[in-house]
Amino acid sequence: MDKKLSIYFQDYLETEFRHQPLEATELGDHRFDSLLDDLSREALAARRVRATEALEALPRQIEYAHLSLDGQVDYEIFSQDLTRSIWLAENLHPFEDDPRVYGGYLSDSVYRLLTQSTLPKETNIANCVARMEQIPRVVAAAKANLRHPARPLLETAIRQNQGSIAFYAKDIFEYAGKTPQLVSLKASAQRVAACLREYQGFLEKDLLPRATGEWRLGRDKFCRKFELEMDANLTADQALAEAQAEFERVQRDMYVVARQLWSGFYPGRALPPDDAAGRRETIQRVLDRIGQDHGRPENLTRDVRKAVAQ
């Protein structure tokens, strides 16, 4: 049954990599480095359908009780990831309400090939050129999909797109270095930079005036998202209670240490009062003095090597 689960997962992964080439690249599968995702509404809807069908078919295809313990863990990880992706798509609508998601397709899709792929340089540059030719299609999908994003998210996307323009105008050639493919790379990069400048106008002049969405999830959605993202059998309220208790414990310990160090840093000066405000002041004043004990910038590498050796 473990082998059957492995085959089922690999078949699902193969299908998703073909539909989501950027994810394949990010996970180290470079067979689809010359392609970019179809982000049209129809394709995004089909992506959710595939995930839903895979989740529904999983218990029919795989008998959980007959898996090894390791197989059961794999099953639960796969099932939870499908559940999470479906919920996020149906409740957060990232491609409709969060313009930041397009940044990865517009710049990271090319940047990663030049900085992280171990394929031959000429292959990576050829794939970069192929992907750049598809970026106008991504921009068109963004224009068609985006509705009323939250203003803070859009303002971030606007700044990110400015960085993408700079990447194609200059930085890409530094990463590519000397190459006989420079002519085709320059031509494609110029077209992409022009396309992104036009997209910048869309973001600032068309989308910004209608950026009336709410970036806050609300309590119910936040709590559900928290559970799905953490996958730790822990509610948001439980995590908050644990964090508060841990904060209080660490603060008590820091105060004990700060009191012990006080006379060395502030000889002859009385400790602040032993109340909430005084304890915070004691900790902060000791931290301020500790923070003054640091190396010089030019010695950073030497100091780090010394620390590692110690």
Buried (B, 14 or more C-beta within 10 A) or exposed (E): BBEBBEEBBEEBBEEBBEBBBBBBBBEEBBEBBBBBBBBBEEBBEEBBEBBBEBBEEBEEEBEBEEBEEEBBEBBEEBBEBBBBBBBBBEBBBBBBBBBBBBBBBBBBBBBBBBEEBEEEBEBBBBBBBBBBBBBBBBBBBBBEBBBBBBBEBBBBBBEBBBEBBBBBBEBBBEBBEEBEBEEBBBEBBEBBBBBBBEBBEBBBEEBBEEBEBEEEBEEEEEBBBBBBEEEEEEBBEEBEEEEEEEEEEEBEEBBEEBBEBBEEBBEEEEBBEEEEEEBBBBBEBBEEEEEEEEEEEEEEEEEEEEEEEE
